[in-house]
Amino acid sequence: MTKLAAAENDVNTDGIADLRRKLCGNGYWHIPVLDKGPRISGWARKRIKADQVDGYLRNHADHLRTGILCGNDLVAIDIDAPTQAACDRLTARLIEIPTASNAPRRTGRAPRCLFLFRAAEPGKKGITSEFMVDGAKHQVEILRDGQQFVAFGDHVETGKPYTWANGSPLDIKPADLPAITNDEIAAFLSDAEAILAGLGERVKEKPKTKRAPAGDSFWQRVNAAALASRDRWVTALFPGAQYQPGTGAWRVSSKELGRQLQEDISIHSDGVQDFGREQGATPIELVKEFGGAPTAKAAADWLCERMGIAPTELGWQQCQAVAIITGRTALPKPANDDIRSSTSRRSDGDSFTPEACGGLMAGISRWILDTSRRKSPEFAVMSAIAFMSVFYGRRVIGPTTCGVNLYLAGIAGPGFGKEAPLQRLVKLLQDTDMAFLVGAGEVSSASAIEKILRRKPVVVMPWDEVGDVLESINAKGNGNWASTIRKAMLELYSKSTGVWFGKETMDDERIGAPIPLPVVDCHRHVDTNTILRRVVG
């Protein structure tokens, strides 16, 4: 039996550090715990190594308890039964599993207990309903990937140390734990439900708060259809993706993504989880980042093609061009529709024409217009400006010592031809062997921007439908990581001739050097309908 005494008014931090290092040596992933759970951002995917133990102990000095992370190879069965009779019945049923009698048993507030096993195969989390037995709530839970249990330290309610019988993680390695199969777990969980139902009354579920209906846009329909038809596109995008029958998810390994260990991606019917970035994603975002789609529409079209669904079936409408009122006097349309005649109807001093630009920018603008079905000189010039700013990058400054950090936003109605200039910008950089200058078409947080700039401090980010990004940035509510984009963009704007430090974290592995002279060119297009949604509500 192993105990750890760590009274909060007289803490033996050396003992805690030694214990956590021993867990690392035995092959367990531990996590510092505050009360009954950790309060460390992204804790479920933390993989703390022995040489990081002291740092985490300093940075989270109030996390005195030590939890162990479950995973595909480690499963815990938590019998949360506060009455002795119920606990005895449930434990007796569990012990009927041949290997269970040898499983390490942790006790915190008796008779409640937890049994630790080696998972014979990957599987899903599980839980029984709640039952009231002798006035107390009873429940059984199967802890797996993404969950943890407190293994060592003082119980938050009793103030006494957790205890172990049949050994503990300090003296038994994961590979030596008794194995348990998914069938055995499922049978036990079913019988546990029946045992609790016979002893007490099921707790009625509280009525769920009715949520406001989510938006029903073309993009959301594409993402929903793609999650429902994962087998039609996942392996085309990620040839090495593996299907996991136990969870129903496709898993893309860290190796295939070119990342470190434990930074893989899970694609499930409920959504996409990027464990490396500790955030969710959408199928459209995956196709843009890993498939090279230059815009969200191109990514959506690719997904629709793989699924055998026409974009129009999901609500895509190709509208006619919508005129933009610029405040100038409208002149009759010229007889021919070449570039010179179309620009001649604009008033003198209009800088958003190829002729006004001159030189290489004029050539780029004309090429964009010549290869676009819907011709927009303003958008063509914006793409040319974006190309030149990223091309010069850190090489030039203006007369006021400002660099070439540019945020270009073009606003137009549906069907105006916003996508072609963005696509031509990316193609031009690809055809001139400068594709390395192209960044993400959308980011979800300031950390994502920082990660991009650490890989390539000179970058152009062609954002289509940036109105959706702006809506996310301005959305209310806790955990809105998109709102951090605003602060990062404001900081970066004036840093093209200075140094940007990014965001400091308490994770030693993520601390990076300052980024000197970062050059970010954000070339964005937004639909006028999005603006109207924001204004009209």
Phi, psi and omega in degrees: 000135183243136179230152174232114178267120181213073178295137188293340178268357179208070191276132175267082185293330177297320179294321178295315180298317180297319180298314182293323177294324179292322175300318177300315181295331180277352177100014178260148172263120182254166177215131176297139185237138180276300179238268174259359181201165180283154175237036181254129182302131178069027187299328186296338181248011176289140176231082187283126180265168185300322182282358177257354185302312183297321180296316178293326179293324177289313186286338179231061187295340179271353179272078188273340178274159183237121178259163176238133181278131173279170181194194180297334182252003182224123182228139178239139176250113185259113179263097182267075183236102185283348177261141186297319183296316180293319180296318180297317180297314182292319180294320179298321178292320179296320182294344176295338173290126189309321185273347190293331181295340179262002184285136174302140185238121180257137178234132177247292176244096185300149006274001178308144181205166182222137179247140185248131182228164167265125181287126179288342182199156176298151180199179183266158172293159179210157181200145174273171171291165174274139179231141174268117178236119181053040175080006181235147180282136179233145180195154175238137183227140175259114183265127181222208186307132180090003180235165180217165172223149178284125185254326185218151181120185180270136178297137187295335182260318182275336184076004180256154183293148169296146179236156180234142172236155184066030181090177181210171177300347178283339182231001176233125179279156181306320182294339182264001178288152176296139183274151176220139183264164177296323179296319179294321179294314182298318180294319179295317182298321179294316180292326179296321177299316180294320179298313181293324178295327179284338183264338186207202184240135180296136177282125179291137179291140177290142178298132182286141177295129181287123182269152176296140182299138180287159178298150183237072183263171176303318183296319180293324178294320179297314180298318180295318179295322180293321178293330178280344182232051188296327184292348182273345184223339186299311183288338175290325179276321180234090184303332182267008181298143182243135178272135180250102183302326183295322182256346183074017183249153168267135182242128177255119188288158176300323181298316180293328180278353182072033183244182176283175178297151177063030177234043185272182180234135177248130180243105186243166178296337179275348180152184181246134177237122176263103185286337177292321181263356177057047180203165178278172178208177177237159176304321179299318179295322178297316181294324179293316185281315188257346179256353177080014177295128185287336183221166177296323180294319178297320178294317179296319179298319179297316179297317179299319180297317180294326182275350182073031181241132176287136179307326180296332178293337180259011173104004180288130179238122177270100184274164174286160180299142180247129182291143176258126178277116185258353182098352178272163176286127181287132179250157178301146179291136180296163181296314177256168189242029179283175186296316185296317182291324181290328179279337182292340181276000176268151184292157179300146178090003177285113184276349182265058173222152178302320182296323180292329180287309182072168174059215183297322180297324177295319179296318179295316180299316181295320179298319178298316180293319181296332184257010180249138179289317176254119191263123178229098181305323181298313181291326178297317180294321178300318179294322178296318177298317179299318179298313183294322183293319180284332178295317179281326174051242182275003190279338187227158168225158180275179182297340178260017181065019175275146177274203186247032169292118183230137172243104184254124181236124177248130183244129180204165180282171179300142177075011183281345180099039183284331188286322186303312179301322177294318179296319181293325177300313180294317181297319180297318178292325178291316183289341179257020178059035178236029180298338179295346180274353182273128179256196183293149177278354178192145176232157185250354181193170176295327179297325178293320177297316180298319180297320178297314184290333177288331176282319182210102186289351172243119189205147171245133181244102180279101183262121172262150181051048182293346177301323177295323177295317180297322177298319179294319181299321185269359182293150179266161176121153178291150176078015179277084183293336180298333181295340179288345179298320183304311182297317180296318181294322178295318180294318185290332188304323183257012185257007182291344175243018180224217182228136175248131185265348181071206184249125178282136177234170178267005179269113184302329184286342185258359180286124181237167179287157175302153181256110181278141174050052179289137180238113181240122175247110179260110181256110191238148172233139181222142181278142179297333177298325178294317178299318179297322178298321181290322184279313185278328177083000000 
